[in-house]
Amino acid sequence: HCAGSARKQASLAPLLALAVAESGTRVLLSTPSATGRGSSAGVLRALGLRPADRAEEVAAQLDAHRLAWWPLESWAPPLARLMALRAALGFRNTAHSLVRLLSPLVDGIVVAHYTHPAYRASLAAAAEQLRLSAWIGRGTEGDPVQWAAEAHPPIGLLRGTPLPLLGEPPAAREATTLIAGDDAATARYTQAVLEGRAPRPAAIAHQVSSLRALAQAALAEEVP
């Protein structure tokens, strides 16, 4: 997840991750550790989550909560430094595209997102070549939540082989009053949704179902 200074919308990636974990699927979140405007890291800290420094901590968090947060700086410092150049240069570099398909896990489902439609085909082709299990969808301002299908339905792959996903996301984005940078408010909203005190956005509910189905398909394939 990479947010630029022009970001206007709050990050709901933590809500998506927590909702997937709540559904019974283990989730590893990897973000830059900086808490810039609209960053997932700021919301995660406001939720009281603690980043892991080592693989052993990741395993312990996954066992205890089905969710772990491992900042990019902890498992790929050179890549984190390359991505941080965006703040100095004012624009993205190739690392911001490549990192979407990278994972510290030997096996797992990569949730990859893009903003510009041209990246849809290139990310899918790379995932096929690398034989990745992945969910690829058009995000918003760097958030891996696909709010609307538009002309770009999400792509699911199981070890490089395309799979059908569960229908299409809603036709339009659901508005929230959250503002990028107000991490405390976003954290309160996230908790309210998870606890049933606020309605769960249809787009997030759909994506949770798709990721859950993809995870189950991956597990079924591993059974001898």
BALOBA-1460 file (C-alpha; in Angstrom, 3 decimals):
// residues 224
<rec num="1" residu="h" x="0.000" y="0.000" z="0.000"/>
<rec num="2" residu="c" x="1.539" y="3.266" z="-1.089"/>
<rec num="3" residu="a" x="-0.217" y="6.570" z="-0.529"/>
<rec num="4" residu="g" x="0.786" y="9.834" z="-2.163"/>
<rec num="5" residu="s" x="0.439" y="13.332" z="-0.825"/>
<rec num="6" residu="a" x="-2.635" y="13.929" z="-3.019"/>
<rec num="7" residu="r" x="-4.596" y="11.211" z="-1.278"/>
<rec num="8" residu="k" x="-8.086" y="12.300" z="-0.220"/>
<rec num="9" residu="q" x="-9.744" y="9.077" z="0.958"/>
<rec num="10" residu="a" x="-9.056" y="7.192" z="4.156"/>
<rec num="11" residu="s" x="-7.419" y="3.778" z="3.909"/>
<rec num="12" residu="l" x="-9.800" y="0.872" z="4.486"/>
<rec num="13" residu="a" x="-7.172" y="-1.774" z="3.724"/>
<rec num="14" residu="p" x="-6.991" y="-2.594" z="7.473"/>
<rec num="15" residu="l" x="-10.767" y="-3.168" z="7.495"/>
<rec num="16" residu="l" x="-10.468" y="-5.533" z="4.532"/>
<rec num="17" residu="a" x="-7.591" y="-7.421" z="6.170"/>
<rec num="18" residu="l" x="-9.355" y="-7.739" z="9.523"/>
<rec num="19" residu="a" x="-12.589" y="-8.849" z="7.841"/>
<rec num="20" residu="v" x="-10.747" y="-11.576" z="5.913"/>
<rec num="21" residu="a" x="-9.039" y="-12.731" z="9.120"/>
<rec num="22" residu="e" x="-12.410" y="-12.708" z="10.873"/>
<rec num="23" residu="s" x="-13.733" y="-15.033" z="8.144"/>
<rec num="24" residu="g" x="-11.138" y="-17.632" z="9.152"/>
<rec num="25" residu="t" x="-8.356" y="-16.965" z="6.625"/>
<rec num="26" residu="r" x="-4.903" y="-15.955" z="7.813"/>
<rec num="27" residu="v" x="-3.722" y="-12.560" z="6.601"/>
<rec num="28" residu="l" x="-0.236" y="-11.074" z="6.428"/>
<rec num="29" residu="l" x="-0.223" y="-7.301" z="5.985"/>
<rec num="30" residu="s" x="2.917" y="-5.651" z="4.638"/>
<rec num="31" residu="t" x="3.058" y="-1.868" z="4.442"/>
<rec num="32" residu="p" x="5.684" y="0.839" z="4.723"/>
<rec num="33" residu="s" x="5.985" y="1.669" z="8.410"/>
<rec num="34" residu="a" x="5.670" y="5.435" z="7.867"/>
<rec num="35" residu="t" x="2.380" y="6.993" z="8.931"/>
<rec num="36" residu="g" x="1.857" y="9.499" z="6.132"/>
<rec num="37" residu="r" x="-1.468" y="10.967" z="5.011"/>
<rec num="38" residu="g" x="-4.020" y="8.203" z="4.572"/>
<rec num="39" residu="s" x="-1.526" y="5.418" z="5.232"/>
<rec num="40" residu="s" x="-2.565" y="1.964" z="6.361"/>
<rec num="41" residu="a" x="0.210" y="2.031" z="8.963"/>
<rec num="42" residu="g" x="-1.396" y="4.974" z="10.738"/>
<rec num="43" residu="v" x="-4.770" y="3.239" z="10.896"/>
<rec num="44" residu="l" x="-3.209" y="-0.011" z="12.098"/>
<rec num="45" residu="r" x="-1.444" y="1.805" z="14.928"/>
<rec num="46" residu="a" x="-4.670" y="3.608" z="15.825"/>
<rec num="47" residu="l" x="-6.318" y="0.185" z="16.052"/>
<rec num="48" residu="g" x="-3.648" y="-0.838" z="18.568"/>
<rec num="49" residu="l" x="-1.908" y="-3.342" z="16.302"/>
<rec num="50" residu="r" x="1.822" y="-3.857" z="16.772"/>
<rec num="51" residu="p" x="4.132" y="-4.460" z="13.817"/>
<rec num="52" residu="a" x="6.295" y="-7.579" z="13.816"/>
<rec num="53" residu="d" x="10.065" y="-7.250" z="13.478"/>
<rec num="54" residu="r" x="10.959" y="-10.880" z="12.773"/>
<rec num="55" residu="a" x="9.458" y="-13.949" z="11.114"/>
<rec num="56" residu="e" x="8.979" y="-15.571" z="14.525"/>
<rec num="57" residu="e" x="6.764" y="-12.678" z="15.615"/>
<rec num="58" residu="v" x="4.756" y="-12.979" z="12.397"/>
<rec num="59" residu="a" x="4.108" y="-16.669" z="13.078"/>
<rec num="60" residu="a" x="3.051" y="-15.911" z="16.660"/>
<rec num="61" residu="q" x="0.652" y="-13.150" z="15.559"/>
<rec num="62" residu="l" x="-0.887" y="-15.388" z="12.894"/>
<rec num="63" residu="d" x="-1.392" y="-18.176" z="15.426"/>
<rec num="64" residu="a" x="-2.947" y="-15.834" z="17.971"/>
<rec num="65" residu="h" x="-5.054" y="-13.544" z="15.776"/>
<rec num="66" residu="r" x="-4.994" y="-14.940" z="12.194"/>
<rec num="67" residu="l" x="-3.497" y="-11.563" z="11.233"/>
<rec num="68" residu="a" x="0.048" y="-10.230" z="11.319"/>
<rec num="69" residu="w" x="1.533" y="-6.905" z="10.298"/>
<rec num="70" residu="w" x="5.094" y="-7.073" z="8.957"/>
<rec num="71" residu="p" x="6.391" y="-3.701" z="7.658"/>
<rec num="72" residu="l" x="8.320" y="-3.787" z="4.407"/>
<rec num="73" residu="e" x="11.354" y="-2.272" z="6.151"/>
<rec num="74" residu="s" x="11.645" y="-5.381" z="8.327"/>
<rec num="75" residu="w" x="11.781" y="-8.035" z="5.602"/>
<rec num="76" residu="a" x="13.044" y="-6.120" z="2.540"/>
<rec num="77" residu="p" x="15.003" y="-3.001" z="3.647"/>
<rec num="78" residu="p" x="16.581" y="-2.239" z="0.223"/>
<rec num="79" residu="l" x="13.171" y="-2.357" z="-1.456"/>
<rec num="80" residu="a" x="11.704" y="-0.129" z="1.253"/>
<rec num="81" residu="r" x="14.451" y="2.442" z="0.646"/>
<rec num="82" residu="l" x="13.774" y="2.353" z="-3.101"/>
<rec num="83" residu="m" x="10.067" y="2.918" z="-2.566"/>
<rec num="84" residu="a" x="10.741" y="5.759" z="-0.144"/>
<rec num="85" residu="l" x="12.350" y="7.725" z="-2.982"/>
<rec num="86" residu="r" x="8.838" y="8.668" z="-4.052"/>
<rec num="87" residu="a" x="8.721" y="11.319" z="-1.361"/>
<rec num="88" residu="a" x="11.882" y="12.947" z="-2.738"/>
<rec num="89" residu="l" x="11.189" y="12.454" z="-6.449"/>
<rec num="90" residu="g" x="7.486" y="13.209" z="-6.394"/>
<rec num="91" residu="f" x="6.471" y="10.253" z="-8.566"/>
<rec num="92" residu="r" x="6.368" y="6.472" z="-8.513"/>
<rec num="93" residu="n" x="9.132" y="4.182" z="-9.738"/>
<rec num="94" residu="t" x="9.110" y="0.600" z="-10.987"/>
<rec num="95" residu="a" x="9.398" y="-0.760" z="-7.461"/>
<rec num="96" residu="h" x="5.894" y="0.457" z="-6.679"/>
<rec num="97" residu="s" x="4.521" y="-1.903" z="-9.326"/>
<rec num="98" residu="l" x="6.802" y="-4.860" z="-8.620"/>
<rec num="99" residu="v" x="6.203" y="-4.830" z="-4.867"/>
<rec num="100" residu="r" x="2.523" y="-5.586" z="-5.414"/>
<rec num="101" residu="l" x="3.428" y="-9.122" z="-6.488"/>
<rec num="102" residu="l" x="6.071" y="-9.759" z="-3.831"/>
<rec num="103" residu="s" x="5.481" y="-11.614" z="-0.588"/>
<rec num="104" residu="p" x="7.723" y="-12.889" z="2.210"/>
<rec num="105" residu="l" x="5.609" y="-16.056" z="2.300"/>
<rec num="106" residu="v" x="6.710" y="-19.173" z="0.453"/>
<rec num="107" residu="d" x="3.098" y="-19.875" z="-0.457"/>
<rec num="108" residu="g" x="0.004" y="-17.753" z="-0.146"/>
<rec num="109" residu="i" x="-2.396" y="-15.548" z="-2.066"/>
<rec num="110" residu="v" x="-1.070" y="-12.149" z="-3.073"/>
<rec num="111" residu="v" x="-3.643" y="-9.360" z="-3.022"/>
<rec num="112" residu="a" x="-2.343" y="-7.124" z="-5.804"/>
<rec num="113" residu="h" x="-3.957" y="-3.873" z="-6.842"/>
<rec num="114" residu="y" x="-3.465" y="-1.223" z="-9.482"/>
<rec num="115" residu="t" x="-4.863" y="2.238" z="-10.137"/>
<rec num="116" residu="h" x="-4.271" y="2.711" z="-13.872"/>
<rec num="117" residu="p" x="-6.062" y="0.164" z="-16.134"/>
<rec num="118" residu="a" x="-2.947" y="-0.485" z="-18.225"/>
<rec num="119" residu="y" x="-1.396" y="-2.317" z="-15.284"/>
<rec num="120" residu="r" x="-4.216" y="-4.882" z="-15.150"/>
<rec num="121" residu="a" x="-2.863" y="-6.977" z="-18.030"/>
<rec num="122" residu="s" x="0.808" y="-6.614" z="-17.074"/>
<rec num="123" residu="l" x="0.242" y="-7.644" z="-13.430"/>
<rec num="124" residu="a" x="-1.872" y="-10.623" z="-14.512"/>
<rec num="125" residu="a" x="0.747" y="-11.704" z="-17.063"/>
<rec num="126" residu="a" x="3.515" y="-11.443" z="-14.467"/>
<rec num="127" residu="a" x="1.465" y="-13.464" z="-11.955"/>
<rec num="128" residu="e" x="0.905" y="-16.172" z="-14.577"/>
<rec num="129" residu="q" x="4.618" y="-16.282" z="-15.458"/>
<rec num="130" residu="l" x="5.558" y="-16.517" z="-11.771"/>
<rec num="131" residu="r" x="2.807" y="-19.097" z="-11.127"/>
<rec num="132" residu="l" x="1.413" y="-17.028" z="-8.281"/>
<rec num="133" residu="s" x="-1.849" y="-17.436" z="-6.481"/>
<rec num="134" residu="a" x="-3.241" y="-13.918" z="-6.576"/>
<rec num="135" residu="w" x="-6.240" y="-11.608" z="-6.514"/>
<rec num="136" residu="i" x="-5.717" y="-8.632" z="-8.826"/>
<rec num="137" residu="g" x="-8.170" y="-5.736" z="-8.765"/>
<rec num="138" residu="r" x="-8.385" y="-2.047" z="-9.482"/>
<rec num="139" residu="g" x="-7.850" y="-0.173" z="-6.243"/>
<rec num="140" residu="t" x="-8.427" y="3.436" z="-5.285"/>
<rec num="141" residu="e" x="-5.535" y="5.737" z="-4.397"/>
<rec num="142" residu="g" x="-3.300" y="2.764" z="-3.682"/>
<rec num="143" residu="d" x="-5.835" y="0.957" z="-1.488"/>
<rec num="144" residu="p" x="-6.289" y="-2.761" z="-2.306"/>
<rec num="145" residu="v" x="-10.076" y="-2.429" z="-1.950"/>
<rec num="146" residu="q" x="-11.945" y="-2.608" z="-5.258"/>
<rec num="147" residu="w" x="-14.938" y="-0.356" z="-4.806"/>
<rec num="148" residu="a" x="-16.460" y="-0.647" z="-8.282"/>
<rec num="149" residu="a" x="-16.102" y="-3.143" z="-11.115"/>
<rec num="150" residu="e" x="-16.310" y="-0.570" z="-13.919"/>
<rec num="151" residu="a" x="-14.812" y="-2.200" z="-17.027"/>
<rec num="152" residu="h" x="-12.142" y="-3.966" z="-14.993"/>
<rec num="153" residu="p" x="-13.443" y="-6.971" z="-13.056"/>
<rec num="154" residu="p" x="-10.949" y="-8.515" z="-10.620"/>
<rec num="155" residu="i" x="-8.745" y="-11.412" z="-11.703"/>
<rec num="156" residu="g" x="-8.164" y="-14.527" z="-9.623"/>
<rec num="157" residu="l" x="-5.262" y="-16.905" z="-10.191"/>
<rec num="158" residu="l" x="-4.317" y="-20.172" z="-8.529"/>
<rec num="159" residu="r" x="-0.616" y="-20.893" z="-9.066"/>
<rec num="160" residu="g" x="-0.703" y="-18.944" z="-12.302"/>
<rec num="161" residu="t" x="-3.952" y="-20.406" z="-13.633"/>
<rec num="162" residu="p" x="-6.862" y="-17.942" z="-13.960"/>
<rec num="163" residu="l" x="-9.953" y="-18.830" z="-11.932"/>
<rec num="164" residu="p" x="-13.472" y="-17.361" z="-11.948"/>
<rec num="165" residu="l" x="-14.266" y="-15.141" z="-8.979"/>
<rec num="166" residu="l" x="-17.573" y="-14.635" z="-7.203"/>
<rec num="167" residu="g" x="-19.519" y="-12.248" z="-9.404"/>
<rec num="168" residu="e" x="-18.583" y="-8.583" z="-9.721"/>
<rec num="169" residu="p" x="-18.110" y="-5.861" z="-7.119"/>
<rec num="170" residu="p" x="-20.861" y="-3.237" z="-6.747"/>
<rec num="171" residu="a" x="-21.348" y="-0.821" z="-9.629"/>
<rec num="172" residu="a" x="-20.507" y="2.300" z="-7.626"/>
<rec num="173" residu="r" x="-18.392" y="3.314" z="-4.669"/>
<rec num="174" residu="e" x="-20.145" y="3.711" z="-1.345"/>
<rec num="175" residu="a" x="-19.409" y="7.092" z="0.164"/>
<rec num="176" residu="t" x="-17.972" y="7.520" z="3.652"/>
<rec num="177" residu="t" x="-17.314" y="10.666" z="5.648"/>
<rec num="178" residu="l" x="-13.789" y="9.544" z="6.513"/>
<rec num="179" residu="i" x="-10.909" y="11.872" z="5.687"/>
<rec num="180" residu="a" x="-7.398" y="10.753" z="4.806"/>
<rec num="181" residu="g" x="-5.083" y="11.351" z="7.725"/>
<rec num="182" residu="d" x="-7.733" y="11.078" z="10.449"/>
<rec num="183" residu="d" x="-6.475" y="7.657" z="11.481"/>
<rec num="184" residu="a" x="-8.356" y="7.620" z="14.787"/>
<rec num="185" residu="a" x="-11.699" y="8.169" z="13.030"/>
<rec num="186" residu="t" x="-10.908" y="5.472" z="10.467"/>
<rec num="187" residu="a" x="-9.959" y="3.078" z="13.256"/>
<rec num="188" residu="r" x="-13.242" y="3.785" z="15.075"/>
<rec num="189" residu="y" x="-15.174" y="3.174" z="11.863"/>
<rec num="190" residu="t" x="-13.267" y="-0.071" z="11.249"/>
<rec num="191" residu="q" x="-14.116" y="-1.322" z="14.741"/>
<rec num="192" residu="a" x="-17.768" y="-0.327" z="14.322"/>
<rec num="193" residu="v" x="-18.063" y="-2.300" z="11.084"/>
<rec num="194" residu="l" x="-16.356" y="-5.375" z="12.522"/>
<rec num="195" residu="e" x="-18.574" y="-5.255" z="15.614"/>
<rec num="196" residu="g" x="-21.767" y="-4.831" z="13.578"/>
<rec num="197" residu="r" x="-22.462" y="-1.286" z="14.765"/>
<rec num="198" residu="a" x="-22.048" y="0.093" z="11.225"/>
<rec num="199" residu="p" x="-23.008" y="-1.545" z="7.913"/>
<rec num="200" residu="r" x="-20.257" y="-3.428" z="6.114"/>
<rec num="201" residu="p" x="-19.575" y="-1.895" z="2.676"/>
<rec num="202" residu="a" x="-20.859" y="-4.240" z="-0.036"/>
<rec num="203" residu="a" x="-17.571" y="-3.996" z="-1.946"/>
<rec num="204" residu="i" x="-15.578" y="-5.200" z="1.062"/>
<rec num="205" residu="a" x="-18.057" y="-8.002" z="1.773"/>
<rec num="206" residu="h" x="-17.730" y="-9.138" z="-1.858"/>
<rec num="207" residu="q" x="-13.944" y="-9.035" z="-1.776"/>
<rec num="208" residu="v" x="-13.827" y="-10.993" z="1.483"/>
<rec num="209" residu="s" x="-15.982" y="-13.720" z="-0.123"/>
<rec num="210" residu="s" x="-13.752" y="-13.842" z="-3.205"/>
<rec num="211" residu="l" x="-10.537" y="-14.042" z="-1.186"/>
<rec num="212" residu="r" x="-12.033" y="-16.675" z="1.100"/>
<rec num="213" residu="a" x="-13.067" y="-18.793" z="-1.912"/>
<rec num="214" residu="l" x="-9.608" y="-18.413" z="-3.460"/>
<rec num="215" residu="a" x="-7.963" y="-19.469" z="-0.181"/>
<rec num="216" residu="q" x="-10.217" y="-22.526" z="0.056"/>
<rec num="217" residu="a" x="-9.390" y="-23.481" z="-3.529"/>
<rec num="218" residu="a" x="-5.668" y="-23.218" z="-2.728"/>
<rec num="219" residu="l" x="-6.075" y="-25.426" z="0.356"/>
<rec num="220" residu="a" x="-8.107" y="-27.999" z="-1.572"/>
<rec num="221" residu="e" x="-5.358" y="-28.244" z="-4.164"/>
<rec num="222" residu="e" x="-2.785" y="-29.001" z="-1.458"/>
<rec num="223" residu="v" x="-4.729" y="-32.040" z="-0.173"/>
<rec num="224" residu="p" x="-3.041" y="-35.202" z="-1.552"/>
